[in-house]
Every structure is written in structure tokens, then in C-alpha cells.
Amino acid sequence: MKPFFQRLQQDTPPFFRTLRNIGLCLAAAGTTIVAAPIELPSFIVTIANYLIVAGSVASAISQATVMEEDK
């Protein structure tokens, strides 16, 4: 098994690149809502926190997926 950091530097399949980018957008949207300078209802802030977590997890897992060559 390859070390974790070498694995992160390998090519990512196209589907997982798209999923990673969607996850980054979800995390960014959630962060923007949480950091808003106005008072928002608590359920919106709660949903934004879930967006941050889901987007971060999706991005991290998608980045760790690699395309292995057939032997």
C-alpha cells in the first residue's frame, strides 16, 4: 500500500474530480452562510453546518481516490 501523501498526488478519475469540486462548493456555501454578518434563523445555520461537513468529507474522500493501472 502506498503512503497516504503519495496517493493524494496521483491522478483522480474524472467522476471523483467532479464530486470533489461539488463538495468544495458545498463547503464554501455553508461557510459563507455561517459567516454572514446578519442574524439568520438557527435552522439555516444548522443546515449550513451540515453543508460544511458533507462538502469537506466528500472532497477529502474524492481526492484520495486514485485510478490504478491494470496489470
Secondary structure, DSSP 8 states (H G I E B T S, - for coil): ---HHHHHTS---HHHHHHHHHHHHHHHHHHHHHT-SS---HHHHHHHHHHHHHHHHHHHHHHH-------
